[in-house]
Amino acid sequence: MKTTTENISDKELLERCSFGDNSGYSLLYHRYSKAVFNSIYRIVNDREDSEDILQEVFLKAFSEIKSLKNVESFGGWIKRIAINQSLNYLRKNKIYFTEIEDDKILDIEDDELEAKLAMESRVKELQNIIAEFPLQTRTIVNLFLFEEMPQEEIAKILNIPHGTVRSYYHRAKKKIFEKLNPKQHNERFA
């Protein structure tokens, strides 16, 4: 009976790679390329550049595969490489993050069940709203929401203060709320 690729663990694929079996590389690429591409695209926001970065990410990962200490974390490891490569691309193209001053920000409870359900059912609309944000805001929101990266870590990799990341995120959250719920927003401030 032939084993389907879904039944092959990352560990087994990485072992294949270590023995020089190209099927290991190929199967890892097919297993993770879509998710990695999506992570890159959310940051770079350009399909062609994202495809180029995707290839660089897998070249880098495969050339450094022996340095991976925990074979169970290949997916997280390659996504981290993708995020770093995407941020390097932004820096190379002289796109920098600047500090903003903290001011009064509308704070919406993250744990509100209704808001969470509304967000889940309108993911595409949310992605379209985020795509309209300036690069700095879009990057921070994508890293926090979709890559589930803590704000402190975002601040560290972008080399900006944590308060700045928090401010960008909360301002973006306010704009998202306004666009997703224009009627409630207008009633609140009427």
C-alpha positions in Angstrom: 0.0 0.0 0.0 1.4 3.4 -1.0 1.8 6.1 1.7 0.2 9.4 0.9 2.3 12.5 1.4 0.0 13.7 4.3 1.1 10.7 6.3 4.8 11.4 6.0 6.0 13.5 9.0 8.3 16.5 8.6 10.9 14.5 10.6 10.9 11.8 7.9 11.1 14.4 5.1 14.0 16.1 6.8 15.7 12.7 7.2 15.3 12.2 3.4 16.9 15.6 2.9 19.8 14.7 5.1 20.4 11.6 2.9 20.3 13.7 -0.3 16.9 12.4 -1.4 15.3 15.3 -3.4 11.8 14.1 -2.7 12.2 15.3 0.8 12.9 18.8 -0.4 10.2 18.7 -2.9 7.5 17.5 -0.5 8.5 20.0 2.2 8.3 22.8 -0.5 4.8 21.7 -1.5 3.7 21.3 2.1 4.7 24.8 3.2 5.1 27.0 0.1 1.5 28.3 0.1 1.5 29.3 3.8 5.0 30.8 3.5 4.0 32.7 0.4 0.9 34.1 2.2 3.1 35.3 5.1 5.5 37.0 2.7 2.7 38.6 0.6 0.9 40.1 3.6 4.1 41.9 4.4 5.5 42.8 0.9 2.1 43.2 -0.8 3.5 42.5 -4.2 2.9 39.2 -5.9 6.1 39.1 -8.0 8.4 40.2 -5.2 6.7 37.7 -2.9 7.3 34.9 -5.3 11.0 35.9 -5.6 11.3 36.1 -1.8 9.6 32.7 -1.5 12.3 31.1 -3.6 15.0 32.8 -1.5 13.4 31.6 1.7 13.4 27.9 0.6 16.9 28.2 -0.8 18.1 29.6 2.5 16.1 27.1 4.6 17.3 24.1 2.5 21.0 25.3 2.7 20.7 25.7 6.4 18.5 22.7 7.1 21.2 21.0 9.2 21.1 23.9 11.7 17.5 23.1 12.5 17.6 21.8 16.0 13.9 20.8 16.5 12.7 18.9 13.4 9.1 19.2 14.7 9.2 23.0 14.3 10.1 23.1 10.6 6.9 25.0 9.7 7.6 27.7 12.3 11.2 27.9 11.4 10.6 28.5 7.7 7.9 31.0 8.4 10.4 32.9 10.6 12.9 32.9 7.8 10.2 34.2 5.5 9.3 37.0 7.8 12.9 38.0 8.2 13.5 37.9 4.5 10.4 40.0 3.9 11.5 42.6 6.4 15.0 42.6 4.9 13.4 43.2 1.5 11.6 46.2 2.9 14.8 47.6 4.5 16.7 47.0 1.3 14.1 49.1 -0.5 14.6 51.8 2.1 11.2 51.3 3.7 11.7 52.1 7.4 9.5 52.3 10.4 9.2 55.4 12.4 8.2 56.1 16.0 4.9 57.7 16.6 3.7 59.3 19.8 1.2 57.5 22.0 -2.1 59.4 22.3 -5.7 58.6 23.2 -6.6 55.4 21.4 -10.0 53.8 21.2 -9.5 50.4 22.8 -11.8 47.6 21.8 -11.7 44.5 24.0 -9.8 41.8 22.2 -11.8 39.1 23.9 -15.3 40.3 22.8 -16.8 37.2 21.4 -19.1 39.0 19.0 -16.3 41.0 17.5 -14.2 37.8 17.2 -17.0 36.0 15.4 -17.6 39.0 13.1 -13.9 39.1 12.3 -13.7 35.4 11.5 -16.7 35.6 9.1 -15.3 38.6 7.3 -11.7 37.6 6.9 -11.5 38.6 3.2 -13.0 42.0 4.0 -10.5 42.4 6.9 -7.6 41.5 4.6 -8.8 44.1 2.1 -8.9 46.8 4.8 -5.4 45.8 6.0 -4.1 46.0 2.5 -5.1 49.6 2.3 -3.0 50.6 5.4 0.3 52.2 5.0 3.2 49.8 4.9 4.3 50.2 8.5 0.8 49.7 9.9 0.1 46.8 7.5 3.3 45.0 8.5 2.6 45.3 12.2 -1.0 44.2 11.9 -0.1 41.2 9.7 2.7 40.1 12.0 0.5 40.4 15.1 -2.8 39.0 13.7 -1.8 36.5 11.1 1.7 35.4 12.2 0.6 35.6 15.9 3.9 37.3 16.8 3.9 39.1 20.2 4.1 42.9 20.0 7.4 42.9 21.9 9.0 40.6 19.3 7.6 42.8 16.5 9.2 45.8 18.1 12.5 44.0 18.3 12.7 42.8 14.7 11.5 46.1 13.4 13.9 48.0 15.7 11.3 50.3 17.0 9.9 50.8 20.6 7.2 48.5 21.8 5.0 51.6 22.5 5.1 52.4 18.8 4.1 48.9 17.8 1.2 49.1 20.3 0.1 52.5 19.0 0.2 51.4 15.3 -1.8 48.3 16.2 -4.4 50.1 18.3 -4.9 52.8 15.6 -5.2 50.1 13.0 -7.7 48.2 15.2 -9.8 51.4 15.5 -9.8 51.9 11.7 -10.7 48.2 11.2 -13.6 48.5 13.6 -14.8 51.7 11.9 -14.7 50.1 8.5 -16.3 46.8 9.5 -18.9 48.5 11.7 -19.6 51.9 10.1 -23.1 52.1 11.5 -22.0 51.4 15.1 -19.1 53.8 14.7 -21.4 56.6 13.5 -23.9 56.0 16.3 -21.1 56.0 18.9 -19.8 59.4 17.8 -23.1 61.0 16.9 
